[in-house]
Amino acid sequence: MLFDTHAHLNDPAFDADRETLMAGLKEKGIGFVMNAGCSLQSSKDIIKMAEAYPWLYASVGSHPDSADEVNEEVITQYRQLCRHEKVKAIGEIGLDYYYEDIPREIQKKAFRMQMELARELDLPVIVHEREAHDDGMRIVKEFPTVKGVFHCYSGSAEMARQLVNMGWYIGFTGVLTFKNARKAVETAASIPLDRIVIETDCPFMAPEPYRGKRNDPGMLPKMAEKLAEIRGISYEEAVKTTTENAKRLYRLDG
């Protein structure tokens, strides 16, 4: 069974058919999903969702686009939310310099505060990093005991190898299937297989041939197929390995 290591099933894009979609995932080979928080409110919402499905897990945190909400009071609330048995990570947190709706200094402060919380609680993190490679690497190096995944990876193969050497995982979305995804393919081909996880980031990043449409965890097999092709392994091995990797990442080995 596949593990979708990053989804947003609380997104309004699923409001019309969420229950039907969730009920059909097992038939599509999806055994586990990490539903990632993007703000304090969404983090609370996804914990409630996770309570209803044994295979659904939650992470809590403020995305760079919500970095301006992060203060000591919010961190205190995240600390309390992390006591819930279904919360397995802090995230998604990080930096996004593509739009810069939130000033960089505010993003960096929020990122550091949440990395500090992960260090305090000894939890893995889910990092969103877009066009902020230097600052992203600089900040994670400030917290050497904190590990996790750079989700929807967009950096270079060299940077990925550096992260892997530091103990991190690299997450690939449907972008891996795009015809112009040279950098993602190069990275997936060059880092250790035991450090690769796959994700949908749904409802975004749908793989080919569904690019531009609503994504959902049922499309994850497309990413596993592409990874198997890139690495020259069977589909079954890609499924088994990425699921084992995800369980180690989120400490679900037992």
C-alpha positions as CSV (number, residue, x, y, z in Angstrom):
1,M,0.0,0.0,0.0
2,L,1.2,3.5,-0.9
3,F,1.8,6.3,1.6
4,D,0.9,9.8,0.4
5,T,3.3,11.8,2.6
6,H,1.7,15.2,1.9
7,A,-1.9,16.1,1.2
8,H,-4.4,18.8,2.0
9,L,-7.7,16.8,2.1
10,N,-9.3,19.6,4.2
11,D,-9.1,21.9,1.1
12,P,-12.4,23.3,-0.1
13,A,-11.7,21.6,-3.5
14,F,-12.9,18.3,-1.8
15,D,-16.0,19.6,-0.1
16,A,-18.4,18.2,-2.6
17,D,-17.1,14.6,-2.5
18,R,-14.7,14.2,0.3
19,E,-16.3,11.2,2.0
20,T,-16.7,9.3,-1.2
21,L,-13.1,10.0,-2.1
22,M,-11.8,8.9,1.2
23,A,-13.9,5.7,1.2
24,G,-12.4,4.7,-2.2
25,L,-8.7,5.2,-1.5
26,K,-7.9,1.7,-0.3
27,E,-9.2,0.3,-3.5
28,K,-6.7,2.5,-5.3
29,G,-3.8,1.2,-3.3
30,I,-3.5,4.0,-0.8
31,G,-2.8,2.8,2.7
32,F,-1.7,5.9,4.6
33,V,-2.0,9.7,4.1
34,M,-0.3,12.6,6.0
35,N,-2.6,15.6,6.0
36,A,-0.5,18.7,6.4
37,G,-1.5,21.8,8.3
38,C,-0.9,25.2,6.8
39,S,-2.2,27.5,9.6
40,L,-3.4,27.2,13.1
41,Q,-7.0,26.8,12.0
42,S,-6.2,24.2,9.3
43,S,-4.1,22.3,11.8
44,K,-7.0,22.1,14.2
45,D,-9.3,21.0,11.3
46,I,-7.1,18.2,10.1
47,I,-6.7,16.7,13.5
48,K,-10.5,16.3,13.7
49,M,-10.3,14.7,10.2
50,A,-7.6,12.3,11.4
51,E,-9.7,11.1,14.3
52,A,-12.2,9.7,11.8
53,Y,-9.8,7.6,9.7
54,P,-7.2,5.2,11.2
55,W,-4.9,5.6,8.1
56,L,-5.0,9.4,8.2
57,Y,-2.3,11.3,10.1
58,A,-1.8,15.0,10.8
59,S,1.0,17.6,11.0
60,V,0.5,21.0,12.5
61,G,2.2,24.3,11.5
62,S,2.1,27.6,9.7
63,H,3.0,27.7,6.0
64,P,5.1,30.6,4.9
65,D,2.0,32.3,3.6
66,S,0.6,32.2,7.1
67,A,3.9,33.2,8.8
68,D,2.5,36.4,10.0
69,E,0.2,34.5,12.5
70,V,3.2,32.9,14.3
71,N,3.9,34.2,17.7
72,E,4.5,32.8,21.2
73,E,0.8,32.2,21.8
74,V,0.4,30.3,18.5
75,I,3.5,28.2,19.3
76,T,1.9,27.4,22.7
77,Q,-1.2,26.2,20.9
78,Y,0.9,24.1,18.5
79,R,2.7,22.6,21.5
80,Q,-0.7,21.5,22.9
81,L,-1.9,20.1,19.6
82,C,1.2,18.0,19.3
83,R,0.0,16.0,22.3
84,H,-2.6,14.4,20.1
85,E,-1.8,10.8,19.1
86,K,-2.4,11.4,15.4
87,V,0.0,14.4,15.1
88,K,3.3,13.1,13.8
89,A,5.1,16.2,12.5
90,I,5.5,19.9,12.5
91,G,4.6,21.4,9.2
92,E,4.3,22.5,6.7
93,I,6.7,25.3,7.6
94,G,9.5,27.0,5.7
95,L,10.1,29.8,3.2
96,D,8.5,30.9,0.0
97,Y,10.1,33.7,-1.9
98,Y,8.1,33.2,-5.2
99,Y,5.3,35.6,-4.3
100,E,6.7,37.2,-1.2
101,D,3.2,38.1,0.1
102,I,4.8,37.8,3.6
103,P,8.1,39.7,4.1
104,R,11.1,37.5,4.2
105,E,12.2,38.4,7.7
106,I,8.7,37.5,9.0
107,Q,8.9,34.1,7.2
108,K,12.4,33.4,8.6
109,K,11.3,34.2,12.1
110,A,8.3,32.0,11.9
111,F,10.4,29.2,10.4
112,R,12.9,29.4,13.2
113,M,10.2,29.4,15.9
114,Q,8.6,26.3,14.5
115,M,12.0,24.5,14.0
116,E,12.7,25.3,17.7
117,L,9.4,23.7,18.7
118,A,10.3,20.6,16.6
119,R,13.6,20.4,18.4
120,E,11.9,20.8,21.8
121,L,9.3,18.1,21.1
122,D,11.7,15.9,19.1
123,L,9.3,15.7,16.1
124,P,10.1,15.6,12.4
125,V,9.3,18.6,10.2
126,I,7.8,19.1,6.8
127,V,9.6,21.9,5.0
128,H,8.1,24.0,2.2
129,E,10.9,25.8,0.4
130,R,10.4,27.7,-2.8
131,E,13.1,29.9,-4.4
132,A,14.7,30.3,-1.0
133,H,17.4,27.7,-1.2
134,D,20.2,29.6,0.5
135,D,18.1,30.8,3.5
136,G,16.3,27.5,3.8
137,M,19.6,25.6,4.1
138,R,21.1,28.1,6.4
139,I,18.1,27.8,8.8
140,V,17.9,24.0,8.9
141,K,21.6,23.9,9.6
142,E,21.0,26.0,12.7
143,F,18.9,23.0,14.0
144,P,21.2,20.0,13.4
145,T,19.1,17.6,15.5
146,V,15.9,18.4,13.6
147,K,15.2,16.2,10.6
148,G,12.3,15.7,8.3
149,V,11.4,16.1,4.6
150,F,11.8,18.9,2.0
151,H,8.4,18.3,0.4
152,C,7.6,19.1,-3.3
153,Y,11.3,19.4,-3.7
154,S,12.4,22.1,-6.2
155,G,16.1,22.5,-5.5
156,S,19.2,21.0,-7.2
157,A,20.4,17.4,-7.1
158,E,23.5,18.7,-5.3
159,M,21.4,20.4,-2.6
160,A,19.3,17.2,-2.2
161,R,22.4,15.1,-1.7
162,Q,23.6,17.5,0.9
163,L,20.2,17.3,2.7
164,V,20.3,13.5,2.5
165,N,23.8,13.5,4.1
166,M,22.3,15.5,6.9
167,G,19.6,12.9,7.5
168,W,16.7,14.4,5.6
169,Y,14.2,12.9,3.2
170,I,13.2,14.4,-0.2
171,G,9.6,14.4,-1.3
172,F,8.5,14.3,-5.0
173,T,5.0,15.3,-6.3
174,G,3.3,14.9,-9.7
175,V,5.9,17.3,-11.0
176,L,8.1,14.2,-11.4
177,T,5.9,13.1,-14.3
178,F,6.0,16.4,-16.2
179,K,7.8,16.5,-19.6
180,N,9.9,19.5,-18.5
181,A,10.8,18.1,-15.0
182,R,14.5,17.7,-15.8
183,K,15.7,18.8,-12.4
184,A,13.3,16.7,-10.4
185,V,14.1,13.6,-12.5
186,E,17.9,14.2,-12.1
187,T,17.5,14.5,-8.4
188,A,15.3,11.4,-8.1
189,A,17.9,9.5,-10.1
190,S,20.9,10.6,-8.0
191,I,20.0,10.4,-4.3
192,P,19.7,7.2,-2.3
193,L,16.4,5.4,-2.8
194,D,15.9,5.0,0.9
195,R,15.6,8.8,1.3
196,I,12.8,9.3,-1.3
197,V,9.2,9.7,-0.4
198,I,6.3,10.5,-2.8
199,E,3.3,12.8,-2.3
200,T,0.4,14.3,-4.1
201,D,0.3,17.8,-2.4
202,C,-3.3,17.5,-3.4
203,P,-5.4,19.2,-4.6
204,F,-2.4,20.7,-6.4
205,M,0.4,19.2,-8.6
206,A,-1.6,16.5,-10.4
207,P,0.6,14.2,-12.4
208,E,0.4,13.6,-16.1
209,P,-2.0,12.9,-17.8
210,Y,-4.1,14.9,-15.3
211,R,-1.9,18.0,-15.1
212,G,-4.0,21.1,-14.3
213,K,-6.9,19.1,-12.8
214,R,-7.7,18.4,-9.2
215,N,-5.2,16.0,-7.6
216,D,-6.0,13.5,-4.9
217,P,-4.2,10.6,-3.2
218,G,-5.7,8.1,-5.7
219,M,-3.3,9.5,-8.3
220,L,-0.2,8.6,-6.2
221,P,0.5,5.4,-8.2
222,K,1.5,7.7,-11.2
223,M,4.4,9.0,-9.1
224,A,5.4,5.5,-8.0
225,E,5.3,4.4,-11.7
226,K,7.5,7.3,-12.7
227,L,10.0,6.7,-9.8
228,A,10.2,3.0,-10.8
229,E,11.0,4.0,-14.4
230,I,13.7,6.5,-13.3
231,R,15.4,4.1,-10.9
232,G,15.0,1.0,-13.1
233,I,13.1,-1.0,-10.5
234,S,9.7,-2.6,-10.4
235,Y,6.6,-0.8,-9.5
236,E,6.2,-3.1,-6.5
237,E,9.6,-2.2,-5.2
238,A,8.9,1.5,-5.6
239,V,5.7,1.1,-3.6
240,K,7.3,-1.0,-0.8
241,T,10.4,1.3,-0.5
242,T,8.7,4.6,-0.5
243,T,6.1,3.4,2.1
244,E,8.9,2.1,4.3
245,N,10.7,5.4,4.0
246,A,7.6,7.3,4.9
247,K,7.0,5.2,8.0
248,R,10.5,5.9,9.1
249,L,10.2,9.6,8.4
250,Y,7.0,9.9,10.5
251,R,8.2,7.3,13.0
252,L,5.4,4.8,12.3
253,D,7.7,1.8,12.1
254,G,5.8,0.1,14.9
